[in-house]
Amino acid sequence: MRKQPQQQRSRQMVERIVDAGLSVLLRDGYDAFSTNRVAAEAGISPGSLYQYFPDKGAIVDAVIDRHWDRIADQVAAALLDRLGDEGVDMVKEAIGALVDVLQTNVGLLRVVMEELPPRPHLHRRTALERRVRELVSAYLAARPELTRAQDHERTAWVLVLTIEHLATRFVLDAPTFSREEFIDEVLLLFSGYAAPAAGQ
């Protein structure tokens, strides 16, 4: 971002441009995204836009930053809300919460996962994954009866990446089975991989 918004009016202009960037990204896709289209969507001149953003990449970065921050906050809050739940109920509720968060803006999720160049935005995904892994690892460490694994960080890494990928594909692919059926399938994976065997 070229100009750091200090005053309320400047912050509002940045939000206006970012909102317009989101609209253009969703409507036209990444390949057709341009500063001229964003300026037109925001109802401002390209010159005004360039006071805050030097190029289209900076606008896309701001849109994606806001998207990942929102997802990270919602996922972390959903997990924290469920830390007191018992066993499989916690896992089930956490998977459902992740699906719900991803479904809040399927269009933008599709652009992020299928259209954007992955490398420049990879650090945002890994930051989200790390935040969730830390919560899951701490939960498993505090509730050793839930898993047969001794290395909670490793177990959390496998679980979080697997569930994130499956939940993302479920939301984007919109398969014929229901959200509840999807969660049941993921729970079967969890029970086969991490849950203690009967009698343990």
N, C-alpha and C positions, 0 to 999 in steps of 0.2 A: 504494500500500500504506500502510495507516494506521500500523502498528507495525513498526519495523525490528527484525528478529529478531537479538538479540545473543547469547543463550545457545543452547546445543545444543538444548535442549527447544523453544525458540521456533522455531528453524530447522526442526526436525522437524515442528512443527505447520504451518508455512507449506508445507513440501513435501507434507504430508498433504492440505492444502486444495487445493493446485495439482493434485496427482494426482487428487483427487476431482473437481475442476473439469474436468480432461481427460476423465474417465470420463463425466461428465454431458453434456459438449459432444458427445462421440462418440455417446452413446446417444440423447440427446434433441434434439440440434441447438441452434443458437443461439437461435432464437425461444422455445423452451421452457426455456432455461437460466435458473436462478434461484439466489439465495443459499440459499434453504431446501432446494432439491434438493442443492446442493453440501454443505451442512451435514449433511444426512441421509446422503449418500454417504460423508462423512468420519467419520460416527459422533460428531459433536459438536453442541452447541447453536448456533443462529444467533447468539446473543450471543457465544459464543467465536469464531466466524468473524469477527464484526464488530470484534473486537479487532485483527485483522490486515488485513482488507480492508473498505473502506467500502461497497462495492457490487459488483454482479455484473460491472460493466465492469472493475473492478480485478483481479478473478480471471481474467477472460478475457485481459486484458493480460498477466498473469503466465504463463498457459498459452502464449500466442502468443509471448511473449518467449523462453521456454524452447525452444519449437519452432523458431523462426528461428535462435536461437543454435546449436542442435544441428545444423541444416542447414548453417549457415554454416561451422561448424567442420569438419564432415565433408566438405563440398565443397572447402574450402580445403586440407584435408589430402590429399584425393584428387588435387587438381591438383598440389600440391607433390610428392607421391610420383611423379608422372609427368613432371616437368619434364625429366628426363634421357632420356625416350623420344624416338624419332626420328619426326619428321614426322607423317604421317597416323596412325601408331600412337598418338601422344600424343593427337591429337584424338579418335580412336575410343575410347580408354580413358577419356578425360575425359567424353565423352558418356555412356558406359556407367555411369560412377561417379555422374553426376548422376541418371540414371534410378534407380539402385539406392538412392540417398539419398532421393529423393522417394517411393519405394515402401515405405520403412520404416514410414510411418504414413499410408496413403492416406486413411483416414477423417478425420484431422485436416487433411490437405491439402485435402480436399474442403470441409470447413467453412470453412477460411481463404479459399479461392478463390471459393466459391460462396455462402456464407451471411453471412459477416461484412461489416459496412459497410467498404468499401475504404479510405476516407480516414484513419481513425484508425490503421490498421495499415500504411499505405503506406510510412512511413519505415523499417520493418523490412525490407521487401522491397528497397527501394532501397539500404539499407546492405549487404545481402547481394550485390546485383548489383554495387555499386561494388567490393566486396572481390574478387569474382571477376574483374571487368573489369581491375582493377589487375594481378592475376596473369597474365591472358591477354595483356594489353598488354606486360608485362615479358617474357613468354615470346616473343612475336612480335618484339619489339625485339632480343632476344638471338639469335633464329633467323630472320634476314631471308630465308633461302632458302625459308621455308615460305609466304610470301605475296608477292603483287605490290604490296600496299598500302604507301604511304609513311607514312600517318598510322595508327600502330598503335593509338592510343587510339580513333579512330573505328571502325577495323575490329573492335576488341575489343567496343565498344559494340554494334555490329550483331550480331556473332556471339553474344555472351552473351545478349542479349535474345531473339534468334530461337531459340537452342537452349533457353533456359529455358522459353519459351512452349511450344515443341513438346514438350519432355520432360514438362512439366506436363500438357498435353493428352493425351499418350500414356498417362501413368499414370492420369489420371482417366477418360478415355474407354474405355480397355482395348480398342483396336481388334483386329481379327481377326489382324493380322500380328504377327510375333514381335518381341521386343526387338532381336534381331540385324538383322532386316529394317528396323526403325525406324532403327537406327544407320547402316545402309548408306544409307538415304535422306537422312539429315542430312549424311553425308559427301559425297554428291553435291551438296548445297547448298553446303557448304563449298568444294568444289573449283571450283564454278562462280563463287563470289563472291570468295574470298580466295586460293585456291591459285594459284601461278604458272602461266602458260600453258606448254604444251610448248615446250621449247627455250630457256626463260628461265633 
